[in-house]
Amino acid sequence: MTDEKTRLGELRDEIDSLDQQIMQLISARAKCAQEVANVKMAANPGQDVFFYRPEREAQVLRRIKEQNPGPLPAEEMARLFREIMSACLALEKPMHIAFLGPLGTFTQAAALKHFGHSVISVPLPAIDAVFREVESGAAQYGVVPVENSTEGMVNHTLDMFISSPLKICGEVQLRIHHHLLVSPKHKDQDITRIYSHQQSFAQCRQWLDTHRYGIERITVSSNAEAARRAAEEPGSAAIAGDMAAELYGLEKLSNSIEDRPDNTTRFLIIGREEVPASGQDKSSVLVSMRNKPGALYAVLEPFHRHGISLTRIETRPSPSGTWAYVFYIDFEGHVEDEQVKKVLSEIDQEAVELKRLGSYPIGVL
Ligand SMILES: O=C(O)C(=O)C[C@]1(C(=O)O)C=C[C@@H](O)C=C1
């Protein structure tokens, strides 16, 4: 045997033995999770038991990232543990996650990034349908887009919180890479039209003007729908992401064509219960103010005085009347923190309405 073959044999024996140990350890971990489920059920007999614990998952993933010894990057190690926890949770209770569909959208990619692949993902045609599915209890959680770094806020999602009783339980950010996709069956034909979602066209405008000027752009309801059409229609292409490309068997004619290299979308996880503090949290509130001078100042000043960082403030017209406004505010901290309690009680005295939309772990992955 050559030296190479001997060494390779030794290393592969070592890998086999490590795999055996990893498998034993993952199985032991899964048994622990099953036992955790029994404890949760015994503590809440006859009630809706919330098996998924976002604050605990965030703590586990943060610890893995901090203690990762390498050579695998911390992100990669966290991703592996994300999947292990997802499988453990599925043993406790298979979870239904509603998302803005159809299959193959960036929202589905965000849902799988956040929950791992052991969930049952349920595509729905509109943002309000995702809210309804979770409100009715048909799905335990929902995933909806809330803002894009190039295109701004998704107003429909913000407006849903005015009337919905749901809570924000988490957030996840996804780097959005758009590709120009064609079917391998039709790739030798000239492209006469490009399908995509209106937001994706906006995110790739400069690239399209430079590289595909004059080709008809047809707006459809989602990137996945664009990919479906490109798969079927000769002479057509789609702008969509990896999941849609894979789902419809499309090839990339041009890779990552988004105008801004940091193009990122933030998604919210919506559910029916409040999330305890994880140690690194964010909160969202909705404040409705009387339309008088200094209204915005009255909302913001307490945050400044109590040293709480705002991460976003957005204004939307109030559904209750012309020229009245609702402020959506995201800030660092948890509603159970003493400083946050003080800020919110001060705002409560000034506001027509203060609605706590939820406190949740800052996205880890
Ligand atoms: O710690 C728990 O409460 C568990 O259910 C265990 C576990 C895990 O696998 O670590 C699984 C699901 C929860 O969402 C959080 C953590």
The ligand as an SDF file (V2000), in Angstrom:
LIG
                    3D

 16 16  0  0  0  0  0  0  0  0999 V2000
  -34.8580   23.4450   26.4840 O   0  0  0  0  0  0  0  0  0  0  0  0
  -35.9720   23.1690   26.0400 C   0  0  0  0  0  0  0  0  0  0  0  0
  -37.0080   23.7210   26.4800 O   0  0  0  0  0  0  0  0  0  0  0  0
  -36.1110   22.1970   24.9530 C   0  0  0  0  0  0  0  0  0  0  0  0
  -37.2150   21.8980   24.5720 O   0  0  0  0  0  0  0  0  0  0  0  0
  -34.8940   21.6290   24.2810 C   0  0  0  0  0  0  0  0  0  0  0  0
  -34.5440   22.3710   22.9950 C   0  0  0  0  0  0  0  0  0  0  0  0
  -33.1580   21.8390   22.5310 C   0  0  0  0  0  0  0  0  0  0  0  0
  -33.1350   20.9430   21.6910 O   0  0  0  0  0  0  0  0  0  0  0  0
  -32.1450   22.3170   23.0500 O   0  0  0  0  0  0  0  0  0  0  0  0
  -35.5620   22.0950   21.9550 C   0  0  0  0  0  0  0  0  0  0  0  0
  -36.5530   22.9800   21.6660 C   0  0  0  0  0  0  0  0  0  0  0  0
  -36.7060   24.2680   22.3200 C   0  0  0  0  0  0  0  0  0  0  0  0
  -37.1610   25.2340   21.4320 O   0  0  0  0  0  0  0  0  0  0  0  0
  -35.4880   24.6870   23.0070 C   0  0  0  0  0  0  0  0  0  0  0  0
  -34.4670   23.8280   23.2620 C   0  0  0  0  0  0  0  0  0  0  0  0
  1  2  2  0
  2  3  1  0
  2  4  1  0
  4  5  2  0
  4  6  1  0
  6  7  1  0
  7  8  1  0
  7 11  1  0
  7 16  1  0
  8  9  2  0
  8 10  1  0
 11 12  2  0
 12 13  1  0
 13 14  1  0
 13 15  1  0
 15 16  2  0
M  END
$$$$
